[in-house]
Amino acid sequence: MAKNQNQPKKSKQFTGIKSSGLVILACFVLAVAIFHYVFGNPANFMNNDSANHPLDGNLLGTIYKGGIIVPVIQTLLLTVLALSVERFFAIRTAQGKGKLVKFVEDIKSTLSKGDIKAATAICDKQQGSVANVVTSALVKYAEVEEDKDLSKEQQILAIQKEVEEATALELPMLSQNLPIVATITTLGTLMGLLGTVIGMIRSFAALAGAGGTDSIALSQGISEALINTAFGIATGALAVISYNYFTSKIDSITYCIDEVGFSIVQTFAATHK
């Protein structure tokens, strides 16, 4: 009963969007709308007819001519953008209100003085996932310190276990939706290549039907097909940058948790003989 009363008060935070499927669906609807009403706007084509060639230098019309693969790649691109923004706020919230490096230094400084209450106050001010893990460890620190029935080794193991359990609860939320971004790193490029192949097949078929003399149709078909390649590579590149950026942020948070957890255990071991 006393243990429930001493449970740490965790800070409320934005953990991200759990229904990633709804995000993808919304991005698909938006992509289709952009494809038809922006890229497919009749004003982008000769004689105000989307069935004709795009106007000279009109990029929107050229993208539209990329075919049915374009809205698929657009969906992937919009999904990366949406999930990147979502992860930015989720990880930023997990880090807390202050800089993690200073937070770790302050916690280690107070622990070296044996001031557990001050360390808890720093966690309450910092908030976020790292602070939640440290707060849980500090509460367990106080509990085992009062439990005289446990040996020193058992007390240390109890603190270590609390750190591990608290970390296991907090960290999975940080990498939420990142597997989708990781998948798009490859899928975006592959869809771009698929669109290119389809476009090239269509352009050569049209050239063959014209008797093999329509070089303008061939060059136009190639340029339209390569739009898919450019679009797909851009989507894959953005996904790679996003995934690596947020992965490095999560690694930094993990390192801070490990460092503070180690400091708490070492402080207990040094101050309890």
MOKA-V687935 format. One record per run of one state. SS is the DSSP state (H for helix, E for strand, C for the rest). FROM is the first residue (numbers start at 1). TO is the last residue. If there is no record, write none. Layout:
BEGIN
{{SS FROM TO} {SS FROM TO}}
END
This chain:
BEGIN
{{C 1 1} {H 2 5} {C 6 19} {H 20 39} {C 40 41} {H 42 44} {E 45 45} {H 46 48} {C 49 53} {E 54 54} {C 55 58} {H 59 64} {C 65 68} {H 69 95} {C 96 99} {H 100 112} {C 113 115} {H 116 126} {C 127 128} {H 129 146} {C 147 151} {H 152 174} {C 175 177} {H 178 209} {C 210 214} {H 215 271} {C 272 273}}
END
